[in-house]
Amino acid sequence: CTCSFLDTDRALVLLEEYCKKLKKPEEQQLKNAIRKVMGIFKSSLFQALLGSFTKKATRHGAVSHPSLPAAVVYDVLGCPKD
């Protein structure tokens, strides 16, 4: 299922937009942490695990919600869900 990969891309876009807003010196630690999360989302290991999870969940009929990466970003950043 490609929806999880698209949701991961959307999560990365949201995180990047949020990082651009972090300009104060005291926000740099948060910005660095978000960049680390972005690196994890982009990693081939994460993408492989996400693909495996999606296949298993789809097989069991458990995929009826947004992917984990997008859901986490929405919750952490307080973004409205579509």
Backbone as XML, in Angstrom:
<?xml version="1.0"?>
<chain id="A" units="angstrom">
  <residue number="1" name="CYS">
    <atom name="N" x="0.847" y="-1.186" z="0.000"/>
    <atom name="CA" x="0.000" y="0.000" z="0.000"/>
    <atom name="C" x="0.889" y="1.244" z="0.000"/>
  </residue>
  <residue number="2" name="THR">
    <atom name="N" x="0.675" y="2.154" z="-0.921"/>
    <atom name="CA" x="1.502" y="3.352" z="-1.010"/>
    <atom name="C" x="0.987" y="4.474" z="-0.132"/>
  </residue>
  <residue number="3" name="CYS">
    <atom name="N" x="-0.205" y="4.322" z="0.445"/>
    <atom name="CA" x="-0.747" y="5.416" z="1.251"/>
    <atom name="C" x="0.155" y="5.735" z="2.432"/>
  </residue>
  <residue number="4" name="SER">
    <atom name="N" x="0.791" y="4.754" z="3.043"/>
    <atom name="CA" x="1.669" y="5.010" z="4.178"/>
    <atom name="C" x="2.893" y="5.809" z="3.762"/>
  </residue>
  <residue number="5" name="PHE">
    <atom name="N" x="3.432" y="5.511" z="2.575"/>
    <atom name="CA" x="4.585" y="6.249" z="2.099"/>
    <atom name="C" x="4.191" y="7.684" z="1.773"/>
  </residue>
  <residue number="6" name="LEU">
    <atom name="N" x="3.009" y="7.890" z="1.233"/>
    <atom name="CA" x="2.529" y="9.238" z="0.956"/>
    <atom name="C" x="2.295" y="9.990" z="2.260"/>
  </residue>
  <residue number="7" name="ASP">
    <atom name="N" x="1.770" y="9.304" z="3.268"/>
    <atom name="CA" x="1.562" y="9.929" z="4.570"/>
    <atom name="C" x="2.899" y="10.291" z="5.216"/>
  </residue>
  <residue number="8" name="THR">
    <atom name="N" x="3.909" y="9.466" z="5.003"/>
    <atom name="CA" x="5.233" y="9.770" z="5.517"/>
    <atom name="C" x="5.769" y="11.020" z="4.837"/>
  </residue>
  <residue number="9" name="ASP">
    <atom name="N" x="5.570" y="11.111" z="3.533"/>
    <atom name="CA" x="5.994" y="12.313" z="2.810"/>
    <atom name="C" x="5.272" y="13.543" z="3.333"/>
  </residue>
  <residue number="10" name="ARG">
    <atom name="N" x="3.991" y="13.408" z="3.603"/>
    <atom name="CA" x="3.225" y="14.534" z="4.144"/>
    <atom name="C" x="3.741" y="14.923" z="5.531"/>
  </residue>
  <residue number="11" name="ALA">
    <atom name="N" x="4.053" y="13.930" z="6.339"/>
    <atom name="CA" x="4.604" y="14.196" z="7.666"/>
    <atom name="C" x="5.927" y="14.948" z="7.546"/>
  </residue>
  <residue number="12" name="LEU">
    <atom name="N" x="6.754" y="14.547" z="6.596"/>
    <atom name="CA" x="8.035" y="15.224" z="6.395"/>
    <atom name="C" x="7.839" y="16.674" z="5.967"/>
  </residue>
  <residue number="13" name="VAL">
    <atom name="N" x="6.865" y="16.923" z="5.107"/>
    <atom name="CA" x="6.565" y="18.294" z="4.678"/>
    <atom name="C" x="6.118" y="19.132" z="5.872"/>
  </residue>
  <residue number="14" name="LEU">
    <atom name="N" x="5.230" y="18.573" z="6.695"/>
    <atom name="CA" x="4.751" y="19.291" z="7.879"/>
    <atom name="C" x="5.886" y="19.591" z="8.855"/>
  </residue>
  <residue number="15" name="LEU">
    <atom name="N" x="6.752" y="18.615" z="9.046"/>
    <atom name="CA" x="7.881" y="18.823" z="9.946"/>
    <atom name="C" x="8.831" y="19.890" z="9.407"/>
  </residue>
  <residue number="16" name="GLU">
    <atom name="N" x="9.074" y="19.863" z="8.111"/>
    <atom name="CA" x="9.949" y="20.855" z="7.495"/>
    <atom name="C" x="9.366" y="22.258" z="7.640"/>
  </residue>
  <residue number="17" name="GLU">
    <atom name="N" x="8.067" y="22.392" z="7.401"/>
    <atom name="CA" x="7.402" y="23.689" z="7.554"/>
    <atom name="C" x="7.500" y="24.183" z="8.999"/>
  </residue>
  <residue number="18" name="TYR">
    <atom name="N" x="7.325" y="23.275" z="9.942"/>
    <atom name="CA" x="7.415" y="23.640" z="11.354"/>
    <atom name="C" x="8.834" y="24.081" z="11.703"/>
  </residue>
  <residue number="19" name="CYS">
    <atom name="N" x="9.830" y="23.357" z="11.190"/>
    <atom name="CA" x="11.228" y="23.702" z="11.461"/>
    <atom name="C" x="11.560" y="25.107" z="10.964"/>
  </residue>
  <residue number="20" name="LYS">
    <atom name="N" x="10.994" y="25.493" z="9.848"/>
    <atom name="CA" x="11.256" y="26.823" z="9.300"/>
    <atom name="C" x="10.764" y="27.925" z="10.230"/>
  </residue>
  <residue number="21" name="LYS">
    <atom name="N" x="9.781" y="27.614" z="11.067"/>
    <atom name="CA" x="9.233" y="28.596" z="12.003"/>
    <atom name="C" x="10.066" y="28.719" z="13.272"/>
  </residue>
  <residue number="22" name="LEU">
    <atom name="N" x="10.952" y="27.756" z="13.506"/>
    <atom name="CA" x="11.763" y="27.746" z="14.724"/>
    <atom name="C" x="13.032" y="28.565" z="14.494"/>
  </residue>
  <residue number="23" name="LYS">
    <atom name="N" x="13.017" y="29.807" z="14.926"/>
    <atom name="CA" x="14.128" y="30.716" z="14.670"/>
    <atom name="C" x="14.820" y="31.203" z="15.943"/>
  </residue>
  <residue number="24" name="LYS">
    <atom name="N" x="14.146" y="31.118" z="17.062"/>
    <atom name="CA" x="14.715" y="31.610" z="18.317"/>
    <atom name="C" x="15.822" y="30.680" z="18.796"/>
  </residue>
  <residue number="25" name="PRO">
    <atom name="N" x="16.845" y="31.233" z="19.453"/>
    <atom name="CA" x="17.941" y="30.393" z="19.954"/>
    <atom name="C" x="17.455" y="29.258" z="20.864"/>
  </residue>
  <residue number="26" name="GLU">
    <atom name="N" x="16.458" y="29.533" z="21.691"/>
    <atom name="CA" x="15.975" y="28.494" z="22.610"/>
    <atom name="C" x="15.188" y="27.391" z="21.886"/>
  </residue>
  <residue number="27" name="GLU">
    <atom name="N" x="14.863" y="27.598" z="20.620"/>
    <atom name="CA" x="14.131" y="26.589" z="19.835"/>
    <atom name="C" x="15.054" y="25.683" z="19.029"/>
  </residue>
  <residue number="28" name="GLN">
    <atom name="N" x="16.345" y="25.952" z="19.055"/>
    <atom name="CA" x="17.283" y="25.193" z="18.233"/>
    <atom name="C" x="17.397" y="23.730" z="18.656"/>
  </residue>
  <residue number="29" name="GLN">
    <atom name="N" x="17.276" y="23.458" z="19.949"/>
    <atom name="CA" x="17.328" y="22.071" z="20.412"/>
    <atom name="C" x="16.131" y="21.297" z="19.854"/>
  </residue>
  <residue number="30" name="LEU">
    <atom name="N" x="14.950" y="21.912" z="19.883"/>
    <atom name="CA" x="13.762" y="21.285" z="19.313"/>
    <atom name="C" x="13.930" y="21.083" z="17.813"/>
  </residue>
  <residue number="31" name="LYS">
    <atom name="N" x="14.461" y="22.089" z="17.138"/>
    <atom name="CA" x="14.680" y="22.003" z="15.695"/>
    <atom name="C" x="15.621" y="20.839" z="15.365"/>
  </residue>
  <residue number="32" name="ASN">
    <atom name="N" x="16.689" y="20.687" z="16.133"/>
    <atom name="CA" x="17.621" y="19.581" z="15.914"/>
    <atom name="C" x="16.944" y="18.229" z="16.135"/>
  </residue>
  <residue number="33" name="ALA">
    <atom name="N" x="16.119" y="18.140" z="17.167"/>
    <atom name="CA" x="15.409" y="16.889" z="17.447"/>
    <atom name="C" x="14.444" y="16.550" z="16.305"/>
  </residue>
  <residue number="34" name="ILE">
    <atom name="N" x="13.752" y="17.554" z="15.796"/>
    <atom name="CA" x="12.815" y="17.321" z="14.680"/>
    <atom name="C" x="13.581" y="16.877" z="13.446"/>
  </residue>
  <residue number="35" name="ARG">
    <atom name="N" x="14.730" y="17.475" z="13.209"/>
    <atom name="CA" x="15.546" y="17.071" z="12.051"/>
    <atom name="C" x="16.008" y="15.605" z="12.184"/>
  </residue>
  <residue number="36" name="LYS">
    <atom name="N" x="16.294" y="15.173" z="13.415"/>
    <atom name="CA" x="16.657" y="13.766" z="13.633"/>
    <atom name="C" x="15.486" y="12.852" z="13.297"/>
  </residue>
  <residue number="37" name="VAL">
    <atom name="N" x="14.277" y="13.241" z="13.719"/>
    <atom name="CA" x="13.083" y="12.455" z="13.407"/>
    <atom name="C" x="12.884" y="12.405" z="11.896"/>
  </residue>
  <residue number="38" name="MET">
    <atom name="N" x="13.094" y="13.526" z="11.229"/>
    <atom name="CA" x="12.958" y="13.560" z="9.778"/>
    <atom name="C" x="13.943" y="12.593" z="9.123"/>
  </residue>
  <residue number="39" name="GLY">
    <atom name="N" x="15.156" y="12.549" z="9.655"/>
    <atom name="CA" x="16.156" y="11.613" z="9.134"/>
    <atom name="C" x="15.720" y="10.168" z="9.310"/>
  </residue>
  <residue number="40" name="ILE">
    <atom name="N" x="15.097" y="9.883" z="10.434"/>
    <atom name="CA" x="14.587" y="8.527" z="10.677"/>
    <atom name="C" x="13.484" y="8.200" z="9.683"/>
  </residue>
  <residue number="41" name="PHE">
    <atom name="N" x="12.539" y="9.138" z="9.484"/>
    <atom name="CA" x="11.449" y="8.903" z="8.533"/>
    <atom name="C" x="11.982" y="8.646" z="7.123"/>
  </residue>
  <residue number="42" name="LYS">
    <atom name="N" x="13.106" y="9.279" z="6.776"/>
    <atom name="CA" x="13.682" y="9.135" z="5.439"/>
    <atom name="C" x="14.531" y="7.876" z="5.293"/>
  </residue>
  <residue number="43" name="SER">
    <atom name="N" x="14.885" y="7.250" z="6.405"/>
    <atom name="CA" x="15.803" y="6.109" z="6.345"/>
    <atom name="C" x="15.164" y="4.898" z="5.663"/>
  </residue>
  <residue number="44" name="SER">
    <atom name="N" x="16.002" y="4.128" z="5.021"/>
    <atom name="CA" x="15.514" y="2.930" z="4.335"/>
    <atom name="C" x="14.996" y="1.904" z="5.345"/>
  </residue>
  <residue number="45" name="LEU">
    <atom name="N" x="15.584" y="1.844" z="6.531"/>
    <atom name="CA" x="15.103" y="0.908" z="7.555"/>
    <atom name="C" x="13.680" y="1.268" z="7.975"/>
  </residue>
  <residue number="46" name="PHE">
    <atom name="N" x="13.421" y="2.552" z="8.237"/>
    <atom name="CA" x="12.083" y="2.976" z="8.626"/>
    <atom name="C" x="11.080" y="2.670" z="7.514"/>
  </residue>
  <residue number="47" name="GLN">
    <atom name="N" x="11.446" y="2.975" z="6.280"/>
    <atom name="CA" x="10.550" y="2.734" z="5.153"/>
    <atom name="C" x="10.249" y="1.233" z="5.006"/>
  </residue>
  <residue number="48" name="ALA">
    <atom name="N" x="11.256" y="0.399" z="5.229"/>
    <atom name="CA" x="11.045" y="-1.050" z="5.153"/>
    <atom name="C" x="10.124" y="-1.528" z="6.275"/>
  </residue>
  <residue number="49" name="LEU">
    <atom name="N" x="10.351" y="-1.033" z="7.484"/>
    <atom name="CA" x="9.492" y="-1.411" z="8.602"/>
    <atom name="C" x="8.065" y="-0.930" z="8.395"/>
  </residue>
  <residue number="50" name="LEU">
    <atom name="N" x="7.913" y="0.273" z="7.893"/>
    <atom name="CA" x="6.583" y="0.815" z="7.616"/>
    <atom name="C" x="5.875" y="-0.018" z="6.559"/>
  </residue>
  <residue number="51" name="GLY">
    <atom name="N" x="6.598" y="-0.396" z="5.529"/>
    <atom name="CA" x="6.018" y="-1.243" z="4.485"/>
    <atom name="C" x="5.587" y="-2.586" z="5.033"/>
  </residue>
  <residue number="52" name="SER">
    <atom name="N" x="6.408" y="-3.177" z="5.888"/>
    <atom name="CA" x="6.070" y="-4.462" z="6.503"/>
    <atom name="C" x="4.847" y="-4.333" z="7.396"/>
  </residue>
  <residue number="53" name="PHE">
    <atom name="N" x="4.808" y="-3.279" z="8.213"/>
    <atom name="CA" x="3.666" y="-3.034" z="9.092"/>
    <atom name="C" x="2.389" y="-2.853" z="8.278"/>
  </residue>
  <residue number="54" name="THR">
    <atom name="N" x="2.476" y="-2.060" z="7.224"/>
    <atom name="CA" x="1.303" y="-1.779" z="6.389"/>
    <atom name="C" x="0.777" y="-3.045" z="5.741"/>
  </residue>
  <residue number="55" name="LYS">
    <atom name="N" x="1.677" y="-3.877" z="5.245"/>
    <atom name="CA" x="1.252" y="-5.137" z="4.617"/>
    <atom name="C" x="0.537" y="-6.035" z="5.617"/>
  </residue>
  <residue number="56" name="LYS">
    <atom name="N" x="1.104" y="-6.158" z="6.812"/>
    <atom name="CA" x="0.494" y="-7.008" z="7.834"/>
    <atom name="C" x="-0.852" y="-6.442" z="8.278"/>
  </residue>
  <residue number="57" name="ALA">
    <atom name="N" x="-0.912" y="-5.135" z="8.506"/>
    <atom name="CA" x="-2.149" y="-4.516" z="8.961"/>
    <atom name="C" x="-3.232" y="-4.601" z="7.893"/>
  </residue>
  <residue number="58" name="THR">
    <atom name="N" x="-2.837" y="-4.423" z="6.650"/>
    <atom name="CA" x="-3.805" y="-4.516" z="5.552"/>
    <atom name="C" x="-4.354" y="-5.940" z="5.447"/>
  </residue>
  <residue number="59" name="ARG">
    <atom name="N" x="-3.472" y="-6.902" z="5.600"/>
    <atom name="CA" x="-3.868" y="-8.307" z="5.527"/>
    <atom name="C" x="-4.872" y="-8.652" z="6.623"/>
  </residue>
  <residue number="60" name="HIS">
    <atom name="N" x="-4.745" y="-8.002" z="7.782"/>
    <atom name="CA" x="-5.643" y="-8.266" z="8.903"/>
    <atom name="C" x="-6.804" y="-7.285" z="8.969"/>
  </residue>
  <residue number="61" name="GLY">
    <atom name="N" x="-6.915" y="-6.414" z="7.976"/>
    <atom name="CA" x="-8.024" y="-5.459" z="7.931"/>
    <atom name="C" x="-7.929" y="-4.372" z="8.967"/>
  </residue>
  <residue number="62" name="ALA">
    <atom name="N" x="-6.713" y="-4.056" z="9.420"/>
    <atom name="CA" x="-6.558" y="-3.085" z="10.503"/>
    <atom name="C" x="-6.185" y="-1.687" z="10.029"/>
  </residue>
  <residue number="63" name="VAL">
    <atom name="N" x="-6.077" y="-1.478" z="8.728"/>
    <atom name="CA" x="-5.680" y="-0.159" z="8.242"/>
    <atom name="C" x="-6.912" y="0.623" z="7.826"/>
  </residue>
  <residue number="64" name="SER">
    <atom name="N" x="-7.404" y="1.429" z="8.760"/>
    <atom name="CA" x="-8.536" y="2.295" z="8.451"/>
    <atom name="C" x="-8.287" y="3.694" z="9.000"/>
  </residue>
  <residue number="65" name="HIS">
    <atom name="N" x="-7.039" y="3.972" z="9.345"/>
    <atom name="CA" x="-6.665" y="5.261" z="9.914"/>
    <atom name="C" x="-5.418" y="5.758" z="9.211"/>
  </residue>
  <residue number="66" name="PRO">
    <atom name="N" x="-5.046" y="7.034" z="9.409"/>
    <atom name="CA" x="-3.829" y="7.552" z="8.789"/>
    <atom name="C" x="-2.609" y="6.773" z="9.263"/>
  </residue>
  <residue number="67" name="SER">
    <atom name="N" x="-1.553" y="6.818" z="8.493"/>
    <atom name="CA" x="-0.334" y="6.128" z="8.885"/>
    <atom name="C" x="0.225" y="6.726" z="10.167"/>
  </residue>
  <residue number="68" name="LEU">
    <atom name="N" x="1.045" y="5.964" z="10.821"/>
    <atom name="CA" x="1.650" y="6.403" z="12.070"/>
    <atom name="C" x="2.439" y="7.701" z="11.919"/>
  </residue>
  <residue number="69" name="PRO">
    <atom name="N" x="3.308" y="7.855" z="10.906"/>
    <atom name="CA" x="4.075" y="9.104" z="10.821"/>
    <atom name="C" x="3.198" y="10.352" z="10.745"/>
  </residue>
  <residue number="70" name="ALA">
    <atom name="N" x="2.195" y="10.331" z="9.897"/>
    <atom name="CA" x="1.332" y="11.504" z="9.770"/>
    <atom name="C" x="0.539" y="11.733" z="11.049"/>
  </residue>
  <residue number="71" name="ALA">
    <atom name="N" x="0.044" y="10.676" z="11.659"/>
    <atom name="CA" x="-0.733" y="10.811" z="12.889"/>
    <atom name="C" x="0.109" y="11.415" z="14.009"/>
  </residue>
  <residue number="72" name="VAL">
    <atom name="N" x="1.365" y="10.983" z="14.116"/>
    <atom name="CA" x="2.253" y="11.512" z="15.144"/>
    <atom name="C" x="2.509" y="12.994" z="14.916"/>
  </residue>
  <residue number="73" name="VAL">
    <atom name="N" x="2.775" y="13.365" z="13.674"/>
    <atom name="CA" x="3.040" y="14.772" z="13.372"/>
    <atom name="C" x="1.813" y="15.619" z="13.663"/>
  </residue>
  <residue number="74" name="TYR">
    <atom name="N" x="0.646" y="15.142" z="13.261"/>
    <atom name="CA" x="-0.582" y="15.896" z="13.540"/>
    <atom name="C" x="-0.746" y="16.112" z="15.043"/>
  </residue>
  <residue number="75" name="ASP">
    <atom name="N" x="-0.517" y="15.061" z="15.821"/>
    <atom name="CA" x="-0.703" y="15.171" z="17.264"/>
    <atom name="C" x="0.343" y="16.085" z="17.908"/>
  </residue>
  <residue number="76" name="VAL">
    <atom name="N" x="1.607" y="15.915" z="17.527"/>
    <atom name="CA" x="2.684" y="16.685" z="18.129"/>
    <atom name="C" x="2.571" y="18.164" z="17.770"/>
  </residue>
  <residue number="77" name="LEU">
    <atom name="N" x="2.279" y="18.450" z="16.505"/>
    <atom name="CA" x="2.228" y="19.842" z="16.056"/>
    <atom name="C" x="0.857" y="20.463" z="16.238"/>
  </residue>
  <residue number="78" name="GLY">
    <atom name="N" x="-0.128" y="19.660" z="16.619"/>
    <atom name="CA" x="-1.471" y="20.193" z="16.810"/>
    <atom name="C" x="-2.144" y="20.572" z="15.508"/>
  </residue>
  <residue number="79" name="CYS">
    <atom name="N" x="-1.781" y="19.896" z="14.431"/>
    <atom name="CA" x="-2.367" y="20.188" z="13.124"/>
    <atom name="C" x="-3.742" y="19.568" z="13.013"/>
  </residue>
  <residue number="80" name="PRO">
    <atom name="N" x="-4.649" y="20.235" z="12.338"/>
    <atom name="CA" x="-5.974" y="19.630" z="12.117"/>
    <atom name="C" x="-5.850" y="18.465" z="11.147"/>
  </residue>
  <residue number="81" name="LYS">
    <atom name="N" x="-6.559" y="17.406" z="11.417"/>
    <atom name="CA" x="-6.568" y="16.253" z="10.519"/>
    <atom name="C" x="-7.561" y="16.509" z="9.408"/>
  </residue>
  <residue number="82" name="ASP">
    <atom name="N" x="-7.214" y="16.064" z="8.190"/>
    <atom name="CA" x="-8.102" y="16.254" z="7.027"/>
    <atom name="C" x="-9.405" y="15.536" z="7.190"/>
  </residue>
</chain>
